[in-house]
Amino acid sequence: MTDRGISYEDAGVNLDAARAMTEGIRDLVHGGTTGFAGTLPMPPMRDGVLVACTDGVGTKVLLARQLGRIEGLGQDLVAMSVNDLVCTGAKPLFFLDYLAVGKLDPDEATVIVKSIREACNASGCILLGGETAEMPGLYADGHFDMAGFAVGAVERAEMLGPDRVQAGDVIVGIESSGVHSNGYSLVRKLVDDGSVVADADLLLAPTRLYPADIHALQSSGVELHAAAHITGGGLPENLPRVFPDGLRPVLRKGSWPQAPAIAALLAGGAVDDASAWDTFNMGLGMCLMMPQAAADRAVGMIAGAHVVGRVEPGPPGLAWEV
């Protein structure tokens, strides 16, 4: 209470902390500004298409808080959107973040925003702006949630997608860095009941950023037909999404290494095989469909890339080589 009555701070919102944080991250945000919105010139294009994606980090934020390791969450946030975006063939242009907290800790929020900025740099886009909201009552002190928004552009004639996939194409899988940012309600349950050791280095490895990998292939003239970001639902749900009617992906088990984090989660036998494949990326975070000659080049160029399967005629859904 103050002599003037009830203040915003009495209600749980610290405007001084918000102002301090805004000043602290000012240099992390690029692009022109109007005071209320970021601005960015459109790249010169012949027949350009804008592509937009949004996502969050999910309950990984709870495990990060529990284990005291929040530094990589900014990369997780950026990756979940830009990895979707590049599946169209687009190049990321800019990213916006939204951070909602119960009680604002400027130092902690700055750590997250710095991680976002670094991930944007690694993905070839800029952090154009964002928003931080302090919402006592909706979030408990120490709890927060995150969302991100990525926008990119691609020439219409260069877009990737199901219409380009052909029978005889090869599937190149690119290794994940671990669990990435999906399946953490199950991960947390395994940690809480003692089935899995709470190893922060293993379980909280930031999501791998794939834009630089895809851009390197595009810049080198490697022919790409389609790309699938392997997120919630795993390979069985995400890979068939980029296939046209009449064609299906056929994968060969054992053709790529299992991520150590995934191996640790499955080692105790608490998760059955079907649930594992439907929940986790199982070691592949991105799959690319391309001709055989292009696949040979891609495997030589991209760290952790492997030929993992092929495209063949068949009914919808993922099939396994027998």
N, C-alpha and C positions, 0 to 999 in steps of 0.2 A: 504494500500500500504506500501511497505518497500523499502529500498534502493536497494534491490535485485530484485524488481519487485512485481508482484502480488503473494500473498501467498495462501495456502489452506484455512487459516483462513479468508482471504479477501473474499473467495468464499463461506464462511458460515460454514466451517467444523473446529471444534476446536479439534485439535489433543491432546492438553494438557488435555482437559476435558475427552477425550476418554481414555487416559493413566491413569488418576486419577481414573476413574470408573473401569477400568480393574484391577488396583491394589486393589481397595476397595472391589471387589467381589471375589478376588482370593481364599480366604478361604471358599467361599460358594460352590465352584466347587470341586467335588471329582473324584477319579479315576486317573489312570496313564495318563501322557500326553507326547506327542512327540514334543510339541511346536506348532504343527498345528492341532492336533486332539487328542481327548480323547481316552483312551484305557481301556478295561474291559475284564477280563478273562471270557470265556463262562462257564456257570454252567455245571457240569457233567450231561449228559442226555443219555438215551438209544436210543430214536428215537425223538429227539427234533425238534420242529418247531419254527422258529423265526416269530414273529408277530410285525407289525409296523403300527402306526397310526399317522396322523397329523391333526391339526385343529388350529383354532384361537379363538378369543373372540368375533369377530364381532363388531357391533356398540355399544356394552355395554361400550367400551372404551370412546365413546363420552359422554355418560351419566355420567360415572365416572368422566371424566374431568369437565363436567358441574356442578356436585354436589360436586367436590373437594374430592372425595373418590376413590383413586386408589389402596389402600392397598390390596384389595382382588383379584385384577386382575391376579396376579400370580397363585393363586389357581384355578381361572377360567380356565386359560390356561392349566395347568397340567390336570385338571379334564376332559376337553373336549377330550383329547387323551387317558388318562389311563382308563377312564370309557368305552370308545369304546373297548380298548384293552382287558379288563377283560371279555368282552362278549364272547371271544373265549375260556375262561378258562385259558389264559396265565397270568403269573405273570410279572408285569413291572420290567425291569432290569435297564433302564436308560432313561433319558429325555434330550433333547436339546431344547434351546429356541432361538428365533430370534426376536429382538426388533428393529424396525425402527422408527426413530424420525426425526422431522424437525430441532430441535436444542437440543442438548444433555444437560440435567440437570443431572449430576452425582448422586446427592443425590436422586432425584426422581427415576432414573433408578435403583439405589441400593435397594430402597424400593420394587420395582417390583421383582427384582431378589431374594431378601430375601423371598418374598412370594412364588416364584417358588420353592425355596429350601425347605421351610417348607412343601409345598404340596407334594413334592417328598418324603420327609421323611415320611409323613403320608401315602403315597401310597406304601411304601416299595421299592422304587427305588432311584437311585442317580441322581443328576444333573451333567452330565458328561461334559458339555460344552455349548457353545452358541455363539451368535454373536449379536453385537449392531452396527447398521449402522446409521450414521447421514447423512440425505439427504435433505438439504435445496432446496426448489423449488418444490420437490415432495410432501413434507409434510410441512404445515405451522408451525411456531413456536408454541410450546405447544401441537401439535398433534403428535400422534404416532400410530403404529399398532404392533400387536404381532402375532407370530405363534409358534407352539410347535410341537415336534416330539418325540414320545415314542416308545421304542422297548422292547418287552418282549419275553418270551419263554414258551412253553408248550409241554408236551409229546403228541405225535400224538394220542395215545390211550385215552387221557384225554380231548381232545378238545370238547368244547360245540358247539352245532349247530343244524340246522333243522333235521338232520338225527337221532337225539336222541329223539326228541319230540314225545310223544305218546298220543293217545286219552285217556282221563281220567286223564291226568296230571292236576295239579293245578297251577294257576298263582299267584305268590306272588309278590306284588308290594312294593317297598321301597320308602318311602316318599322323595320328593325333599326338598331342603332348600329354595326354592323360584322359581324365574323365570329361574335360572341357567344362561345360556349364549346364549339363542336363543329367537328370537322374539323382539329384542330390537329396531328395527326400528319402530315397532308398539308401544312399551312402550314409546319411545321418543316422538312419535306423541301425545300420550295420555297426557304426561307430558306437552308438549309445548302448546297444546290447552286448558289446564286447566281441562281436564277430570279426571286426577289423580294427587294427591299431590306428589310433588317431595321429597319423604321420602327416603333418602339414605340408612338407616338401612334396610328398607323393600325392596326396589327395587334393591339394589346392593349386597345383601347377596351372598357370594361366592358360587359357584357351589359345591354341596356335592361330596365328594370323595368316591367312592364305592369299590375300590380295597381291603381295609381292611375288609369290610363286606363279600365280595365274598371269600377272602382268609380264613376268620374264618370258613365259611361253608365248604370249601374244606378241611381244616385241621381237621375238626371234622367228616369227612366222610359223610356229608350230600350229598345225590345224586342230582346233578344238571343236567338238560338236555340242557337248552339253556338260554340265557340272552339277553335282549334288553335294550339298553341305550336310554332313551326317550329324543330326541333332537328336531331339527327343523322338523316340520311336525307332532309333537305330537304323541299321542298314535295311531291314525289311520294309520299313515305312518310307524312308527318304530316297533311297536309290530309284525305286520304280516311278517316282513322281516326275522324272524327266524323260520318261520313255513314251513313245507314241503307241497307239493301239497296234497290236500285232507283233510287237517286239518286247523282249524281256532281258533283264540282266542275269547272267549266270556267273556266280562267284566260285572260286576255288579256295576252300578252307586250307589254312596253313601256308598261303602264299604271301602273307605279311606277318611281321612280328606282333605279338600282343603287347600292348602298352603295360609297363610295370604296375601302374596304378590299377588298371583293370584286372591284372593278374592277382594283385593283392586283395581286391574286393571279392574275387571268385574263389580264392584259395581254400577258404574254410568250408565251401560247399553249401553255404546258407542260401545262395541264389541259384535257382535251377537254370539250366541252359537256355530254355525258351525265354525266360524273363530277362536274362542277361542280354540276349540279342535284341530284345524289344526295348531295352532301356538304355544301354550304353553304346558308344560308338565302336567298341571292341577293337580299338587300335587304329581305325581309319576315320579321319575327320573330314576328308574331301575325296570325292570320286570323280574322275574325268573320263568322258567317252570320246574316243578319237581313233583315226586309222592306225594300223599297226606301225607304219613307218614313223608316224608322229609319236607313238607311244615309246618307241626306242629312244627318241630324242628326249622326251619328257623325263624318262627314268634317269637319263644321264645328267639332266640339268637340275632336278629338284631333289633336295635332301629328303630321304625317307619315302621316295616314290617307288611303287612296285606295280607290275602287271598282275592284277588280281582276278581278272575274269574277262568275259566277252559278251557281245550282244548277239542274240539269236532270235529267230521267230518263235513265238510261243504265246501262251495266255498271260494275262497281267500278273505281276508279282515277281518277287525275287526267287530265283532257282539256284540250286547248288550243283556243282559238277560232281558226278558220281564216277 
